[in-house]
Amino acid sequence: MTRGRDGDTSVPPARQRALLAAIVAAIVAVSATIYVGVAADDGTTHRDTLAGGHGERNGPAAPASTGTWVSSWATAPVGGEPGTELTGLAGRSVRNVVHTSTGGTGARVTLSNLYGQSPLTVTHASIAVSAAPGTAEALAETVRRLTFTGSPTVVVPAGGQVTSDVVRLAVPHDGDVLVTTYSPTASGPVTYHPHARQISYVADGEHTRDASGAAYTERSTFWRYVTALDVLSNESDGTVVVLGDSLTDGITSTVGANNRWPDVLSDRLRAALAAGRDVRRYSVVNEGISGNQILTDGLGRPAENPSGLNRFGRDVLGRTNVKVVVVVLGINDILRHPGTADPDRILAGLNTLVERAHARGLKVVGATLMPFGGHRGYTDAREAVRQRINEEIRAGRVFDAVADFDKALRDPYDPRRFRPDYDSGDHLHPSDKGYTKMAEAFDLDSLEGGAPAEL
């Protein structure tokens, strides 16, 4: 300290500069936290912290408690919904039902207009906890208005996505959350995920903050616009992303039962922790697309059902706080090839996915390809390709760890086929019992550790 002529205490110039620098840094930090932008829907500009405006009946949107941001639910946008090419869903409230993997004290939602051909204007949006399974009704005390940089209205450009401000909300694990949007104007094709295996709802008019489900008279098996629900969690330290096809999408699982194999895996992790096992505290999100291939895109621009290679940045790296990626792809590359698929090309594609994950420090668990004997696409040549790929996977020459789904579900008397009680009946997709067996065959200890060190 120095003392001036009048006896007042003053601060030395060096300390004045240090204090000024600290104040400027604090201002910059606060400014950064209120940034919420519209990004290209490729996952490359996803942010792990977003500040809130003000939620309805809940004071400031920023959560009061601490925790870790993780993805609790996610889905992959697949294409533009048929029949919505001209008007979208203008003048209607879309209430999506999504099932959480982990709970939290705050939430934020990502909306996508990837396949829209004009800007999507959302004037009202909300989030709430469902009152019960299989209903459009919300618990009234949980209804929260969603805002975007403090405004209830957001315009999502064609090909873009936007993430909401954070709201305070007690999100349950293994529960249903309602995400509702309303757009008054036509936006062209609605970005959707067609095989949700979950009933969602639609109402005429603006009913986003209705706790009652009375207005929601139309039922849907699609997820529309919403692609992610992140939570501020004290239950999870990171996210496991499952990148797969219809076997992960759960296309033959019971609608509304949440019996896709990643759902069951999430349940297993939570039960193991409750039993005192030393396993990772991770959420599990499902990025399966029915018909998905490693190497080949679907038609259109942007491509509908993009290949695993082309959507890896969006659907894996674009999720929040990812620690492990599980790859369950390859069977469609065999079945949908007009001739005999090249196993070396498929293996090269898998290796590329692994390299991209390792570049981001992510561990990769990969699954063997399950049998499809009896399916209309079965040939001995295709079976030979499957066996060759599985041989490389089991030998440890592809992934960091292996989930041997083939061994777990095949018929011991005819390994080219599913065991009968694990077969949905089409000889390609599992039954509910088969999906449960897949999750049970997954070694929870394979989630330990990270990407191998580069030599």
C-alpha positions as CSV (number, residue, x, y, z in Angstrom):
1,M,0.0,0.0,0.0
2,T,1.1,3.6,-0.5
3,R,-0.4,6.7,1.1
4,G,-1.0,10.0,-0.7
5,R,-0.4,13.5,0.7
6,D,-4.0,13.6,2.0
7,G,-3.6,10.3,3.8
8,D,-5.8,8.3,1.5
9,T,-4.8,4.7,0.6
10,S,-4.2,4.1,-3.1
11,V,-3.4,1.0,-5.2
12,P,-0.1,0.7,-7.0
13,P,-0.3,1.0,-10.8
14,A,0.7,-2.7,-11.3
15,R,-2.2,-3.8,-9.1
16,Q,-4.5,-1.4,-10.8
17,R,-3.7,-3.0,-14.2
18,A,-4.2,-6.5,-12.7
19,L,-7.6,-5.5,-11.3
20,L,-8.6,-4.0,-14.6
21,A,-7.6,-7.1,-16.5
22,A,-9.6,-9.3,-14.1
23,I,-12.7,-7.1,-14.6
24,V,-12.4,-7.2,-18.4
25,A,-12.0,-11.0,-18.3
26,A,-15.1,-11.3,-16.1
27,I,-17.1,-9.2,-18.6
28,V,-15.9,-11.3,-21.5
29,A,-16.9,-14.5,-19.7
30,V,-20.4,-13.2,-19.0
31,S,-20.8,-12.1,-22.5
32,A,-19.7,-15.5,-23.8
33,T,-22.3,-17.3,-21.7
34,I,-25.2,-15.4,-23.2
35,Y,-24.3,-16.4,-26.7
36,V,-26.7,-18.7,-28.4
37,G,-26.4,-18.9,-32.2
38,V,-27.9,-20.7,-35.1
39,A,-25.4,-23.2,-36.5
40,A,-25.1,-25.4,-39.6
41,D,-26.6,-28.7,-38.6
42,D,-23.4,-30.7,-38.8
43,G,-22.6,-30.8,-35.1
44,T,-19.3,-28.9,-35.5
45,T,-20.4,-25.8,-33.6
46,H,-22.2,-27.4,-30.7
47,R,-21.6,-25.6,-27.4
48,D,-21.3,-27.3,-24.0
49,T,-22.5,-24.2,-22.1
50,L,-25.4,-22.0,-23.0
51,A,-26.9,-19.3,-20.8
52,G,-30.6,-18.8,-20.4
53,G,-33.2,-16.2,-20.7
54,H,-36.1,-16.6,-18.3
55,G,-38.1,-19.7,-17.9
56,E,-41.8,-19.5,-17.1
57,R,-42.7,-19.6,-13.4
58,N,-39.2,-20.6,-12.5
59,G,-37.2,-17.4,-12.3
60,P,-33.8,-17.2,-14.1
61,A,-33.3,-20.0,-16.6
62,A,-29.7,-20.8,-15.6
63,P,-29.7,-23.7,-13.1
64,A,-28.9,-22.9,-9.5
65,S,-27.1,-26.2,-8.9
66,T,-23.8,-27.6,-10.3
67,G,-23.3,-30.7,-12.4
68,T,-22.1,-31.9,-15.7
69,W,-23.7,-31.2,-19.1
70,V,-24.5,-34.4,-20.9
71,S,-26.9,-35.6,-23.6
72,S,-29.9,-37.4,-21.9
73,W,-31.7,-38.1,-25.2
74,A,-30.9,-37.6,-28.9
75,T,-31.9,-38.8,-32.3
76,A,-30.6,-38.4,-35.8
77,P,-32.5,-36.3,-38.3
78,V,-33.2,-38.6,-41.3
79,G,-35.0,-36.5,-44.0
80,G,-37.9,-34.4,-44.9
81,E,-41.3,-35.7,-43.8
82,P,-43.5,-36.7,-46.8
83,G,-46.6,-34.6,-47.2
84,T,-45.1,-31.5,-45.6
85,E,-43.2,-30.2,-48.6
86,L,-45.4,-27.1,-49.1
87,T,-46.8,-26.1,-45.7
88,G,-44.7,-27.9,-43.1
89,L,-46.8,-28.0,-40.0
90,A,-47.8,-24.3,-40.0
91,G,-50.4,-23.4,-37.4
92,R,-50.0,-26.6,-35.4
93,S,-48.4,-27.5,-32.1
94,V,-46.0,-30.5,-32.2
95,R,-45.6,-32.3,-28.9
96,N,-42.6,-34.7,-29.1
97,V,-42.3,-37.3,-26.4
98,V,-38.7,-38.2,-25.6
99,H,-37.3,-40.7,-23.1
100,T,-34.5,-39.7,-20.9
101,S,-31.4,-41.7,-20.1
102,T,-30.2,-39.5,-17.1
103,G,-31.8,-36.8,-15.0
104,G,-30.7,-33.3,-14.1
105,T,-31.6,-29.9,-12.7
106,G,-31.5,-27.9,-15.9
107,A,-32.3,-28.6,-19.6
108,R,-31.7,-27.3,-23.1
109,V,-33.2,-28.5,-26.4
110,T,-31.8,-28.6,-29.9
111,L,-34.2,-28.0,-32.9
112,S,-33.2,-28.9,-36.4
113,N,-34.3,-27.5,-39.8
114,L,-31.8,-29.6,-41.7
115,Y,-34.2,-30.7,-44.4
116,G,-36.3,-27.5,-44.5
117,Q,-36.2,-25.6,-47.8
118,S,-37.0,-22.2,-46.1
119,P,-36.5,-20.7,-42.7
120,L,-38.4,-22.3,-39.8
121,T,-40.0,-19.7,-37.5
122,V,-40.8,-21.0,-34.1
123,T,-42.8,-18.5,-32.1
124,H,-43.6,-20.7,-29.1
125,A,-41.8,-23.6,-27.6
126,S,-41.9,-25.4,-24.2
127,I,-40.5,-28.3,-22.2
128,A,-42.3,-30.3,-19.5
129,V,-42.2,-33.6,-17.7
130,S,-44.9,-36.0,-18.9
131,A,-47.7,-36.7,-16.4
132,A,-47.6,-40.4,-17.3
133,P,-46.4,-42.8,-20.0
134,G,-48.5,-42.8,-23.2
135,T,-50.1,-39.3,-22.8
136,A,-49.7,-35.8,-24.1
137,E,-50.5,-34.4,-20.6
138,A,-47.8,-32.6,-18.7
139,L,-47.2,-32.2,-15.0
140,A,-48.5,-28.6,-14.7
141,E,-45.8,-27.4,-12.3
142,T,-43.1,-28.5,-14.7
143,V,-44.2,-26.6,-17.8
144,R,-41.4,-24.2,-18.9
145,R,-41.3,-21.8,-21.8
146,L,-38.3,-22.2,-24.0
147,T,-36.4,-19.1,-25.1
148,F,-33.6,-18.5,-27.5
149,T,-31.2,-15.8,-26.5
150,G,-33.9,-14.6,-24.2
151,S,-36.6,-14.4,-26.9
152,P,-39.6,-16.8,-27.3
153,T,-39.2,-16.6,-31.1
154,V,-36.4,-18.1,-33.1
155,V,-35.8,-18.4,-36.9
156,V,-33.9,-21.5,-37.9
157,P,-32.5,-21.2,-41.4
158,A,-32.9,-24.0,-43.9
159,G,-30.1,-26.5,-43.2
160,G,-29.6,-25.1,-39.7
161,Q,-30.2,-25.9,-36.1
162,V,-30.5,-23.9,-32.9
163,T,-30.1,-24.7,-29.2
164,S,-32.4,-23.2,-26.6
165,D,-31.5,-21.2,-23.5
166,V,-31.2,-23.3,-20.3
167,V,-34.2,-23.7,-18.1
168,R,-34.4,-24.9,-14.5
169,L,-36.3,-28.1,-14.6
170,A,-36.0,-31.3,-12.5
171,V,-35.6,-33.8,-15.4
172,P,-36.1,-37.4,-14.2
173,H,-33.9,-40.3,-15.4
174,D,-35.7,-43.0,-17.3
175,G,-38.7,-40.7,-17.7
176,D,-40.7,-39.0,-20.5
177,V,-40.2,-35.4,-21.3
178,L,-42.5,-33.3,-23.6
179,V,-40.9,-30.9,-26.1
180,T,-43.5,-28.8,-27.9
181,T,-43.0,-26.3,-30.7
182,Y,-45.4,-24.1,-32.7
183,S,-44.7,-22.4,-36.0
184,P,-47.3,-20.1,-37.6
185,T,-45.8,-20.1,-41.0
186,A,-45.0,-22.6,-43.7
187,S,-41.4,-23.8,-43.7
188,G,-41.3,-26.6,-46.3
189,P,-40.4,-30.1,-45.4
190,V,-40.4,-31.0,-41.7
191,T,-37.1,-32.4,-40.5
192,Y,-38.0,-35.7,-38.8
193,H,-36.9,-39.1,-37.5
194,P,-39.5,-41.6,-38.9
195,H,-39.0,-44.7,-36.7
196,A,-39.3,-43.3,-33.3
197,R,-41.0,-46.3,-31.7
198,Q,-42.7,-43.7,-29.5
199,I,-46.1,-42.0,-29.7
200,S,-45.9,-38.2,-30.0
201,Y,-48.8,-35.7,-30.5
202,V,-50.0,-32.8,-32.7
203,A,-52.7,-30.2,-31.9
204,D,-54.3,-27.5,-34.1
205,G,-53.4,-24.0,-33.0
206,E,-51.0,-22.8,-30.4
207,H,-51.0,-25.1,-27.3
208,T,-47.4,-25.3,-26.4
209,R,-47.9,-24.4,-22.7
210,D,-51.0,-26.5,-22.2
211,A,-50.6,-28.9,-19.3
212,S,-53.7,-30.7,-20.5
213,G,-53.4,-33.1,-23.4
214,A,-56.9,-32.5,-24.6
215,A,-56.0,-30.5,-27.6
216,Y,-53.5,-33.1,-28.8
217,T,-55.9,-35.3,-30.8
218,E,-53.5,-36.4,-33.5
219,R,-51.0,-39.2,-32.7
220,S,-47.6,-39.7,-34.5
221,T,-44.8,-42.2,-34.5
222,F,-42.3,-39.5,-35.7
223,W,-40.0,-37.2,-33.9
224,R,-40.2,-33.7,-35.6
225,Y,-37.6,-30.9,-35.3
226,V,-36.2,-31.9,-31.9
227,T,-32.8,-33.8,-32.1
228,A,-31.3,-33.5,-28.6
229,L,-32.1,-32.9,-25.0
230,D,-29.1,-32.0,-22.8
231,V,-29.3,-31.9,-19.0
232,L,-27.2,-30.5,-16.2
233,S,-26.7,-33.7,-14.4
234,N,-25.3,-34.9,-11.0
235,E,-25.9,-38.5,-12.1
236,S,-23.7,-38.7,-15.2
237,D,-20.2,-37.6,-16.0
238,G,-20.4,-38.1,-19.8
239,T,-22.3,-39.4,-22.8
240,V,-22.1,-42.7,-24.7
241,V,-23.3,-42.3,-28.3
242,V,-24.5,-45.4,-30.1
243,L,-24.1,-45.0,-33.9
244,G,-26.1,-47.6,-35.7
245,D,-28.8,-48.7,-38.1
246,S,-32.3,-50.2,-37.6
247,L,-30.8,-52.7,-35.1
248,T,-30.1,-49.7,-32.8
249,D,-33.1,-47.7,-33.9
250,G,-35.1,-50.5,-32.5
251,I,-37.4,-50.8,-35.5
252,T,-39.1,-54.1,-34.3
253,S,-39.2,-53.2,-30.6
254,T,-42.6,-52.6,-28.9
255,V,-43.8,-49.0,-29.4
256,G,-43.7,-47.0,-26.2
257,A,-41.8,-49.7,-24.2
258,N,-38.4,-48.1,-24.5
259,N,-36.9,-51.5,-25.2
260,R,-34.4,-50.5,-27.9
261,W,-31.1,-52.1,-26.8
262,P,-29.4,-48.7,-25.9
263,D,-32.4,-48.0,-23.5
264,V,-31.8,-51.3,-21.8
265,L,-28.0,-50.6,-21.6
266,S,-28.8,-47.3,-19.9
267,D,-31.0,-49.2,-17.4
268,R,-28.2,-51.7,-16.8
269,L,-25.6,-48.9,-16.1
270,R,-28.0,-47.2,-13.6
271,A,-28.8,-50.5,-11.9
272,A,-25.1,-51.4,-11.6
273,L,-24.3,-48.0,-10.0
274,A,-27.2,-48.5,-7.6
275,A,-25.8,-51.9,-6.6
276,G,-22.5,-50.3,-5.8
277,R,-20.5,-51.5,-8.8
278,D,-17.6,-49.5,-9.9
279,V,-18.8,-48.6,-13.4
280,R,-18.8,-45.4,-15.4
281,R,-21.6,-42.8,-14.7
282,Y,-22.6,-42.3,-18.3
283,S,-25.8,-41.5,-20.1
284,V,-26.6,-43.4,-23.3
285,V,-28.1,-41.8,-26.4
286,N,-29.4,-43.5,-29.6
287,E,-28.2,-42.3,-32.9
288,G,-29.6,-45.2,-34.9
289,I,-31.1,-44.7,-38.4
290,S,-33.0,-47.5,-40.0
291,G,-31.3,-48.6,-43.2
292,N,-28.1,-46.8,-42.4
293,Q,-24.8,-47.8,-44.1
294,I,-21.2,-47.0,-43.3
295,L,-20.2,-46.0,-46.8
296,T,-23.3,-45.0,-48.8
297,D,-25.6,-42.0,-48.5
298,G,-29.3,-41.9,-49.3
299,L,-30.7,-39.7,-52.0
300,G,-31.3,-36.0,-52.0
301,R,-29.3,-32.9,-51.1
302,P,-28.7,-32.8,-48.2
303,A,-28.7,-36.6,-48.3
304,E,-31.5,-38.3,-46.5
305,N,-30.2,-41.1,-44.3
306,P,-26.5,-40.0,-44.7
307,S,-23.8,-42.6,-44.3
308,G,-22.1,-43.3,-41.0
309,L,-19.0,-41.6,-42.3
310,N,-20.8,-38.5,-43.4
311,R,-22.9,-38.1,-40.2
312,F,-20.3,-38.9,-37.7
313,G,-19.5,-35.2,-37.0
314,R,-23.1,-34.3,-36.6
315,D,-24.5,-37.3,-34.7
316,V,-21.5,-38.3,-32.6
317,L,-19.0,-35.4,-32.2
318,G,-22.0,-33.0,-32.1
319,R,-23.4,-34.5,-28.9
320,T,-22.6,-33.1,-25.5
321,N,-19.6,-34.4,-23.5
322,V,-19.1,-37.6,-25.4
323,K,-16.7,-40.1,-23.9
324,V,-17.4,-43.3,-25.8
325,V,-18.9,-44.1,-29.2
326,V,-20.4,-47.6,-29.9
327,V,-20.5,-48.5,-33.6
328,V,-23.2,-51.0,-34.7
329,L,-23.0,-50.7,-38.5
330,G,-22.2,-52.8,-41.5
331,I,-25.1,-55.2,-42.2
332,N,-26.8,-52.8,-44.6
333,D,-23.5,-52.4,-46.5
334,I,-23.7,-56.1,-47.1
335,L,-27.4,-56.5,-47.8
336,R,-27.9,-53.4,-50.0
337,H,-24.9,-53.9,-52.2
338,P,-26.2,-55.0,-55.6
339,G,-23.5,-57.7,-55.9
340,T,-21.1,-59.1,-53.4
341,A,-20.0,-56.4,-51.0
342,D,-16.3,-55.9,-50.5
343,P,-15.4,-56.6,-46.9
344,D,-12.1,-54.7,-47.2
345,R,-14.1,-51.5,-48.1
346,I,-16.4,-52.0,-45.2
347,L,-13.6,-52.6,-42.8
348,A,-11.8,-49.5,-44.1
349,G,-14.9,-47.5,-43.4
350,L,-15.1,-48.8,-39.8
351,N,-11.4,-48.0,-39.4
352,T,-12.0,-44.4,-40.6
353,L,-14.8,-44.0,-38.0
354,V,-12.4,-45.2,-35.3
355,E,-9.6,-42.9,-36.4
356,R,-12.0,-39.9,-36.3
357,A,-13.1,-40.9,-32.8
358,H,-9.5,-41.3,-31.6
359,A,-8.7,-37.9,-33.0
360,R,-11.2,-36.5,-30.5
361,G,-10.0,-38.7,-27.6
362,L,-13.0,-41.0,-27.7
363,K,-12.9,-44.7,-27.0
364,V,-14.7,-46.9,-29.6
365,V,-16.6,-50.1,-28.8
366,G,-17.7,-52.0,-31.9
367,A,-20.2,-54.8,-32.4
368,T,-19.9,-57.9,-34.4
369,L,-22.5,-58.3,-37.2
370,M,-25.5,-60.4,-36.3
371,P,-26.8,-63.2,-38.4
372,F,-29.5,-62.9,-41.1
373,G,-30.0,-66.4,-42.3
374,G,-33.6,-66.9,-43.5
375,H,-33.9,-63.2,-44.5
376,R,-34.8,-62.6,-48.2
377,G,-31.5,-61.0,-48.8
378,Y,-29.4,-63.9,-47.5
379,T,-26.9,-65.6,-49.8
380,D,-23.9,-67.7,-48.9
381,A,-21.6,-65.0,-50.5
382,R,-23.0,-62.3,-48.2
383,E,-22.7,-64.7,-45.2
384,A,-19.0,-65.1,-46.1
385,V,-18.5,-61.3,-46.1
386,R,-20.2,-61.1,-42.6
387,Q,-17.9,-63.8,-41.3
388,R,-14.8,-62.1,-42.6
389,I,-15.7,-58.8,-41.0
390,N,-16.5,-60.5,-37.7
391,E,-13.2,-62.3,-37.8
392,E,-11.4,-59.0,-38.0
393,I,-13.5,-57.4,-35.3
394,R,-13.0,-60.3,-32.9
395,A,-9.3,-60.3,-33.5
396,G,-9.1,-56.7,-32.2
397,R,-7.9,-55.2,-35.4
398,V,-10.8,-52.7,-35.7
399,F,-12.2,-51.4,-32.4
400,D,-10.8,-50.7,-28.9
401,A,-13.3,-53.2,-27.4
402,V,-15.9,-55.6,-28.8
403,A,-19.6,-56.3,-28.1
404,D,-20.1,-59.8,-29.6
405,F,-23.8,-59.5,-30.5
406,D,-23.4,-62.2,-33.1
407,K,-22.3,-64.8,-30.5
408,A,-25.0,-63.6,-28.0
409,L,-28.0,-63.9,-30.4
410,R,-27.1,-66.6,-32.9
411,D,-28.8,-70.0,-32.9
412,P,-26.2,-72.5,-31.6
413,Y,-27.6,-75.1,-33.9
414,D,-27.5,-72.9,-37.0
415,P,-25.1,-69.9,-36.4
416,R,-26.3,-68.3,-39.6
417,R,-29.6,-67.5,-38.0
418,F,-31.0,-65.9,-34.8
419,R,-32.0,-68.1,-32.0
420,P,-35.7,-68.4,-32.5
421,D,-36.8,-66.5,-29.4
422,Y,-34.4,-63.6,-30.3
423,D,-35.9,-63.3,-33.8
424,S,-38.6,-60.7,-34.5
425,G,-39.8,-63.0,-37.3
426,D,-38.1,-61.2,-40.2
427,H,-34.8,-63.0,-39.6
428,L,-32.9,-59.7,-39.5
429,H,-34.1,-57.7,-36.5
430,P,-34.3,-58.9,-32.9
431,S,-37.5,-59.4,-30.8
432,D,-37.8,-57.4,-27.6
433,K,-36.1,-60.3,-25.9
434,G,-33.3,-60.1,-28.5
435,Y,-32.8,-56.4,-27.9
436,T,-32.6,-57.1,-24.2
437,K,-30.0,-59.8,-24.8
438,M,-27.9,-57.4,-26.8
439,A,-27.7,-55.0,-23.9
440,E,-27.0,-57.8,-21.5
441,A,-24.1,-59.0,-23.7
442,F,-22.5,-55.6,-23.6
443,D,-19.6,-55.6,-21.1
444,L,-20.0,-52.5,-18.9
445,D,-16.3,-52.5,-18.2
446,S,-15.6,-51.9,-21.9
447,L,-16.7,-48.3,-21.2
448,E,-13.7,-47.8,-19.0
449,G,-10.7,-45.8,-20.2
450,G,-10.3,-43.6,-23.3
451,A,-8.8,-43.7,-26.7
452,P,-5.4,-45.5,-26.9
453,A,-2.4,-43.2,-26.8
454,E,-0.8,-42.5,-30.1
455,L,2.7,-44.0,-30.5
